[in-house]
Amino acid sequence: MITIRDVPRQAFERLLAAGVAPVLARLLAARGVDDAGELSRDLARLAPPGTMKGLGPAAAMLADAIARGERLCIVADYDCDGATACAVAMRGLRALGADPSRVDYLVPNRFEHGYGLTEPVVALAAQHPRLGRPDWLITVDSGIASLEGVAAARAAGMRVIVTDHHLPAQTLPPADAIVDPNQPGCAFPSKHLAGVGVMFYLLLALRAELRRRDPDCDAARAPLQRLLDLVALGTVADLVRLDANNRLLVAAGLQRIRTGAACAGVRALLRVAGRDERRAGSTDLGFAVGPRINAAGRLADISLGIECLLADSETRAAELASALDAINRERRSIENTMHDEALAALDDLPGPGSGGKSVVLYRAGWHEGVIGLVASRVKERMNRPAVALAASAADPALLRGSGRSIPGVHLRDVLDLVDKRAPGLLLRFGGHAMAAGLTLRATRLDEFAALLERVVDEFADPACFTSSLITDGALAPGEIDLPLVDALEREVWGQGFAPPLFCDEFVVARQSIVAGRHLKTQLGAAGGQRFDAIAFGRTETLPSPARIAYRLMRDEYRGLANVRLVIEAVEPAGDAAR
């Protein structure tokens, strides 16, 4: 069902009074913005670092370590957030005075070493091929749940700084310092920072510490804003909520990309994806650049993505971007096969995973690096929390699962309840409200599916399972133009700050299939104006008249630009809730 989101009248009027254009004011007010100051791009409005627990002590430790010339090893995660956080840490620490020969990184193999700072990862770090045994391990985008790993590192004589953004368990790891806005007692207001955002804040605090010690040192003037393209990429790719603080970080990063100031790797990845960096938006980061880096972590080695982001040579960056693009094509092929198998199995799944409030899917031969993508696509189709599992490459007796959820079902909290109801069923789990990972024994799959179903049924508001598409309502025909498209492209949209989606009734003037799989149409609006439109992946013809949910896109051909409507949903005119 196509519905329309509410627009708080007072917020809308305040934005109008501040000079915000009417359509944009409506969109922003409907997303919780009631102060035009939130639209500022002034980085001075960032949430202050001083309120983040652990940041000051961690910065002082790093300042001392740099002064002593100690060896620093970044322990990265194997997704885009982890890769960008690692690249930010590497570039930032070097800019802040660390000896380049004494700063390096290590990435666990997701299929062999598990998630986070595990004991096998500590053993690898202790024999680092370039650093030898590091003096410090600095985790990025992981570590908050790595109790045994942190203890093992300290027992081996290495000190540990954890930087993470995931929700902690009841017990924190015995690290020398922990920087995580979601740890108990942290007053930092932006709880939705990605791992790369946490690392960026640590660098800000480190620069402030070095500036306090010696205001005239080179590090005191280090231009950390040069890292914001990477911060924006990791933030968007990790699907964290784009609160005001995250939107400010992303907007600043996109501005650097559009002006040609991004690092060589980001520019190369945009080019290989066929995107124009001058018009880059959050969609380009989330759907073009991020997946190419993530593909390396899913199928091969995320180090390839990190090296691309660390490359300063345009030639080297282009070579690495091309390799990442090839891996991403392979990933799409594997994902499509697994997705087709998953959809074919939905109607005849045995036991509690077959319907109700949750979906649990497992097939022999599935690739554990792609299960998260399958879970996401099944979740979208079924509007249910979905968990896809694959046999562990390291131990086929274990299943590794990746889950995706819907608004109203906090997946990490659901798994916590499962764990409490059946201690030992989940060998490992963790994550966020909308995404989580887990490990269990293959022999207990049916037990897990049954218990997950019961917990979700108890935990969730039944209303969240009602499928509806929330839109921003109609646009007057005269409002649909290129200046509006440009204005929308300048804003930051994404998780928790939904991209604009409009709806209205149209007469379908013409429709035809192009490339064998897309429906190309011409839509007539009230007042006689006509718009070219396309429904990607749809071959079914539209009713006429129809109520259509659509987004706006710029369509350029031979130097001429026009507005095209991209159709997202269709229902017969007059059937929708208004």
N, C-alpha and C positions, 0 to 999 in steps of 0.2 A: 504494500500500500504506500502510495506517495503522500507524505504529510509535509506540513510547513512548520518550521521551528518558530517559537515565540520570539518577539523582539521587545525587550523592556523599554517602555515608552520614555521613561526619564533618562535612561542611559543614551537612547537614540537622540533625544533633544539636546543633551549636554554635548554630544559629539558634533551635532549640527551647529550648535552655538560656537563651538571651537573652530569651525571652518571646514570640517570634514565633509566631503561630498555625500549627497543623500544615499546613494546605493551603498557606498563603502560604510557609511555610518550605520546603516541597517545591518549589514553583515557583521560588523564588529560588535555592535550592541548585542546581537543575538548570540555572540560567542563570549559574552561576559566582560567585554571592555566597556568601561563607563568613564574613562579619563583619557583625553587625547594625549596626555603625557606618555601613555604606553606606546604611542606610535613613534616616539622619539628614537633616533638612531645614535644618541649620545651614549658612548660606553661608560660614561661617568654614572649612568643610571643602573649599572649592573649591581646586583646584590653584593654588599661588601664582603670581602674575603674574611674579615676578622670574626664573623659570626659562625664560621665553619669549624666545628670541633676537630682538633688534631692538626689543623693546618699550620699554626704557628710553630709547634714543636717539630713537625716534619720539615718545615722550611729551615729551621735552625740546624737540624741534623744534616740536611743536604748541604747547607752553607759550610758547615764544618768539614764534611766529607770532601767537598770540592777544594777547600783550602789545603787539606792534607793530601790531595792527589789520590784519593781512594778510588777503587774500582766499583763502578755502578752498573748493575745489570737490570735492564727493564724486562720484566716477565709479562709478556703480552697475552692477549686472548686471541682467538682465531676467528673473529668476525670483524666487520668494518669498524665498529666502535673501538674494538681492541687494537686494530691496525692503526687507525688514526691517532688513538691515545699514545701508542708506542712511538709513532712518528713525531707527534707533538713533544713527547718526553725527550726523544733523541735530539731533535732540533733545538728545543728550549734549553736543555741542560748545557749543550755546547755553546749556545748563545750567552748563557749565564756564567761561562768561565770554566766549565768542566773540560778537562783534557780529552779531546776527541778519541785518543787511543785508549782511554780508560772509561768510556761509556759505550755500552753495546746492549744488545737485546737477545732474548731467547723466546721462542714460541713453542708451547707444547704441541705435540701431535694429538689432535682431538681423538684419534682412533686408538692411540696407544697409551696416552698419559692421563686421560680424563680431563676434567674441567678444573681450572684454577691452579693454585700452587700446591700440587700434590707432591708426595714424597719422591716419586720417580722424577718429577721436574726438578726438585731440589738436587737430586743426584746428578742430573744433567748439568745444572748450573754450576755445581762444584767443579766440573771439568770443562768449563766453557772454552771453546777452541781459541778464542782471541784474548779473553781476559784472564784465563786461569780461574782460580777460585775467587769470585767477586767478594768484595767487602760488604756490599749492600745488594739486596734484592728489592726492587721496587715494582710492585704489581700494578698493572693498569687494567681496569674493567673487570677485575676479579680479586679474589683473596679474602673477602669478608667471611667466607665460610671455610677457609683453608686452615683449620685448627692444627691438624697433624702436619701439614706441610710447613707452616710457619714454625712450629716447634722443631721440626727436623732441620730447618735452615739455621735456626739459632744454635741448635746442638752441634751443627757442623761449623760454627764460628762465623756465620754470616748474619748480619743485622737486616731487619726487614721493615720496609714502609709499605703498608697496604693502601692503595688508592682504588676505590670501588664506588659503585652507586647502587648495588643490589641490596635487597633487604637482608639484614643480618639474622642469624639464629639467636637463641637465647644466650649462647656463649660466644664471646668474641675471640679471635685468634690472638696469641701472645706476641703480637708484633711490637716493634719499638715505637711505631706510630701508626695510627689508623686515620685515614681521611675518607669519610663516607658521609654524605649529608643525611643518610637514613639510619645512622647508628644512634643508639639511645643518647639523649642529652645534647644532640646537635641542634642549635637554634637557627641554622642557615635556612632562609625562607624558601629557597627553590629546591624542593625535594626531588625534582625530576631531572636534574643534571644527568647527562650521559657520562660514561666513563671518561671520554675525552674532555668533557667539561670539567670534571673533577681534576684531571691532570693539569688543565690550563690554569685553574685556580691555584693549584700548588705552585706552578711556575710564577704566577703573579705574587704569591706570598714569598717565594724565594727571592725574587727581584727586590721586593720591599725589604727583606732581611739584609740582603747584600748592600742595598742603598743605605740602610741604617748604619751598617758597619763602616762603609766607606762611600760617601756620597759622590766621590769623584771617579769611582772605578768604572770601567767600561760596561760591566754587567748592570750597573745602575741605570744605564740608558738603553738596555737591550730592547729592540723593537718587537715585543711579543705579539703585537697586533698582526705581524706577518704569519702567525699560526692560525688565524681565524678561519681561513678557508678549510683547513683540516678539522677545526672544531665544528664548523657548520656541517661538514660532510658526515662526521661521526654521529652528531646529534640527530640529524634527519634520518640517517640510515638505521639507527637503533630504535626508532619508533617511540622514543620517550615523549612524554607530553610536552607540547610547545607552550609552556607558560610564558609569562612576560619576559623572564630572564633568558630562557632558551631562545625565544624569538629575537631578542636583541643580539645574542651571540650569532644566530643563524643569519640575521639580516646583515650584520657586519661582515661575516664571511662571504656571503653572496655578493656584497658590494666589491670586495677584493677580486672575486672571480670575474665579475662583469667588467672591471677596469683592467683586466689582464695581469693582475698582481698575484694570482694564485701560484702555487708551486707547480713545477713542470709536470709532475705526475697527475695532478688534478686536471690540468689543461689537456694532457694527452688522453686521459680517460674520457673527457667530454668529447674530444675530436673522434676517437674511435667509436663512440656511441652515436655519432652524427648530431651532436647537440652544439648549439651556438653559445659560446661562453659569454658573449655580450648580453644575452637575454637569459642567462642561467637562472633557474628558480629552484625551489625546494623539490619540485617534482623531478627535475633533472638529477639532483643528488640522490633522491630516494629510489628512482626507478631506472637510472642509467649508470651512474658512477658506483653507487653502493653495491648493487648486485654483482658487478664485475670484480670487486674486491672480495666480497663474501664468497663468490664461487671458488676462489683459490683456497679459502679456509674449509669449504665444504668438500672439495674433491682432491685438493693437492696440498699445498703448503702456503699458509697466509703470508709467509716471509716474502713471497713474490709481490703481494700487494704492498707490504711495508716498504720493500725496496723501491717500488714505483713511487711511493709517496716521499721517499727520502732522496730520490734522484734529482740532481741539479742540472744534469745534461739533458737537453731536449731530445737528443737522439736516443739516449738510454731510456728515458721515460717513455718514448714512443715504442721502443722494443718491448718493454715490460707491459705497457698498456695493451699492445697487440696480443701478447701471450695471455693476459688476463681475459681479453675478449674471446679468445679461442676456448679457454676453460669455461667461460660463461655459456658459450654455445653448447658445449658438452653437458653442462649442468641443466640447461633448458631441456635437452633431449631426455635425460634421465628423469627429470621432474615430470615431464609430460607423460612418460610411460607409467611412472608410479601413480600419478594423479588419475590416469584412466583406470588403472587397476583398483585404486581406492574407490572411485565412484561406482565401478561395476560391483564392488562388494558391499555397498551401503545397504542394499535392500535385503541381503541375506546374511548379515552378520549374526553369529550365534550369541545368545546370552544378552546381558544388560547393555553391551556396547552397541546394540543394533538400533537403538532409538531413544525415546525418552528425552532426557535432559543432557546427555553427553554422547560422544562418539569416540570409540577406541579402535584403532586400526593397526593391524600387523600383517605383513606378508614376508615369507621367506624370500631372501634375495634383495630386499629393499636396501638402498644405500643410506647409511646412517647420517651422512652429511646433508641429505636433502629432505629428511623427514619433517623438518620444521616448515618447509615450504608446502609440503603436502598437507600438513595439519592446517596451515593458514587457508589454503584453497577449499578444503573440506568445511572448515568453520564458516567461510563466507557462503558456501552453498547451503549449508544446513542450518545456519544461525544457531549453532550449538558449540559449546567448548569441545574441541577436538584434540585428541592425542594420537600421534602416529609413532610407531615404534619399529626399530630394526635391530637385528642381532648385532652385538658388539663385535667389531673386527678383532679386538684383542682377546675376547672371551665369548664365544658363541652361546654359552650358557646364560649370558646376561643380555637383556634388552635395554637399549637406550631409547628413550622417548622424548619427543618434543611436542609441547602443547601450545595451542593458541585459544584465546577465550573471547568472549563477547562482553560488552558493557553490562555491568551488573553481576558478573561472576569473576571474583578476584582469584585467578588460577593458583597463584602461589599460596594463598590462604587455604584454598580448597585442598591442595596437596598436603599442607601442614595438618589439616584435619584428618586426611587419609592416614598420614603417618601416626597421628595420635591414636586413631581407632585401631590400627594394626601395626604396632611397632615392629620394625624389621622388614615390612613389606617393601618399602622404598629404601633402597640402599643409599641413594643420594637424590636430592631434589633441591631446586631453587629457582628463582626468577622474579617475575613482576606480576602485576595484575593481569596483563594481557598475554604474557608469554612465559613459559617455564620449561625446564628440562628435568628429566628424572632417569633413574636407573633401577631396574628390578630384575629378579630372576625370571627366566622364561617360563618356569613351571608355575609361576604365580600370576600369569597374565590374566586369567579369567577372574581370579580373586580381586585383582586391581580394578578391572573393568566394572565389576559388580559394586565394589565399595565406592569408586569414583561416582558412579551413577547415583547411589544413595546420598552421598555427601552433597553433590551438586543439587539434587532435588530438595534437600533440606536447606541448603545455604542460599539458594537463588530466589529472587522475586520472580514469580511466574510471568510477570509482564515482560521481562527482558527476553523471553523466547518468542515474542510476537514480532514477526519480521515486518519492518517498515523502513522506508527510505525517507530520511528527513532532508528537506530542501529549504531554500531561502525564498520560496514563493516566486511570483511572476516579476518579469521586467517589462516595462512599457517598451513597445517596439522602438521608440526613439532613443531608448537608453542602451540598446545593443549596438555598440560601435567599437572601433579600435581604441579610442581613448580609455574606455572602460576596461578593455582587455589589458591595456598597458598598466592601468592603475592596479588591477588585480595581480598582475605579474610582479609588481613591485613589493607586494606584501608577502609575508611568510605564512604559509599554510601547511598543515600536516596533522600529526597525531594530537588529538585533543583540541585542535583548532582547525576544524574541517574546511577543506577547500570549498569555495562557493559552488553551489549546485542549485540551479533555478528550475522552476516548473511553470508550465502554462498549457493552455489548449491551443492546438494547431490543426489546420486542415492539411492533409498530406497531398501535395500537388503532383509530385512525381517520386518514384522510387525504383531502384534497380540494384542488382548485385554487382559489386566490383571485386576483382581479384578472387572471385569464387567464395568469399567468406565475409564480406562487409556490405552492409546495406547503406547505399547512398540515396539521400532523399532531398526534396525541396519542400519546405514547410511554409504554409501561409498563416500569418498572424492577423489578429484583428487590425483593421485599418488598411489591409491590402499589402503590407510589407511581406516580402518573401526572404527566406534564409536557407542557404545550403546547410545540410546537416549530414552526419554520418553516424551509424551505429556499428562500432567495431565488433567483429565476431558474431554478428547477427545476420541470419539469412531469412528469417521469418518476416513477412511484410507487415507493415503497420496498419492498424485500423484508422479510419478517418471519419470524423475528427478523433483526435487522440489527446490524452493528457500526457505530456512528455516531461521527464526530468532531464535536464541537460546542463552541460558546462560550456563555457566559451573558450575558443582557441583561435589563435592567429593562423591564418592559412595564407601562405605566400607562394606565388607561382609567377615565374618570369619577372620578378621584381615588383609585382603587384601584391598588396596585402588586403585581405578581407577577413571578416569574422565568419567562422564556421561554428555551428552548434554540434557538440558531441553528445549523442543520445545515450543516457545511462539507464533509463527505465521508461516503460510505456504502459499505460492502462487506458481502457476506453474512456472517452470524455464523459464526465458526470459521475464516475464510479468512485472517485477518491474522497477521502476525508479532507475537509477544507478547514 
